[in-house]
Amino acid sequence: MITIYQGEALPIQIEIRDDAGALLDLTGAAVLWRMTPRIGGAYVLDIEATIVSPGVVRVQLTTTDTNQKPDAYTQEVRVILPTGLVRTVVDETITIKRSAFNDL
């Protein structure tokens, strides 16, 4: 689980592993990241992740990205390999909390 306060700008770094637990070779892959409300509904963020090293991607969230309604969300990471194989590899909860700094 990841906790974020409204208005934060921060990276989320994600390791992507294969079924055996090894870091997945992402050479030539596209990696997409989405955040949706935990209770369902359309996604609120859709970002292309940056591959930073073998099996590791980064999603850079801006202050606008994190200025969502305080609630529980789900992050999903989808990998599209050059072979055409598509896999959803991460399904994790993100909690956005109200920040005391929102009124500044």
N, C-alpha and C positions, 0 to 999 in steps of 0.2 A: 504494500500500500504506500502511496505517495501522498504527502500533505503539502498543499500550496496555499499561500495567503493571496487574497485578491490583490492584483496590481504588481506582483513580483515578476521580474524578468529573470529567467533562469533556464539552464539547459537540463534536459533529462537524458541521461546516458543509459542505453539499453544493450545488454549482451544478447545476441541471438545464437542459439545453440541448436544443433541437429538432434535427432532422436537418441543418439548415443551420448549426448552431453558435450560434444566438442563444439567449439566456435564454428559457426557456419561460414563457408567461403561465400562472400557477397560480391565477388568480382563480377561486374556487369549487371548487378541486380538493381532494381528499384525498390525502395523501402518507403512505405506510406504509413502515416500515423494518424489516427483519428481518436477524438474524444467525444463520447456520447453520454447523455444523462443515464445514470444507473437504472432509473425506472423505465427507460425506453424513450424513444423519440429520435428525431433526426440528429445527426452529429452537429456539434457546435464548433469543432476545430478539425481541420483537414490539412496536414502539413507533410511535405516530403522530407524525410529524415536524411541526414548527411552521414555517409559511411566514413568513420574516423579511423578505423583500423580493422583488421580481419575479425569479423563477427561482432563488431561494435558499431552502433549508430548513435547519433545525437539528434535530439529534437530541441530546437531553440525556441522557447516560449517568450513572448514579449509581454509587456505590461497590459496591452490590449487583449492578448490571448487569455491571460489569467483573470481578467476582470469579468468573470462569469458569476452567476448566482451561486452563493454558498450552497453546496450540495455534494453528493457523491456522484462521481462520473466513472465511466469505464474507458480505459485506453486500450486500443487495439493496434497492433503492428502487423502489417501485411508485407510479405516479401514476395516480389515477383522476380524469379530467377531467369537468366537468359534462355534457359531451356523451355520456358513457358510455365513451369511449375509455379503455382501460387499457394502460399501458406500463410495462415494467420498464426503468429508465433508468440504473441504476448496478449494476455487478456487480464488486466489488473485494475484495481480500484484506485482512483485519484480522488482525494477529498479537497475541495476548495473551501477555505474558511474565510469568514469576513475579517478584514484587517482593521485594526484600530486607526490606521493611517488613512483610511478612505476619505475622511473629511478634511484632509489637508489640501 
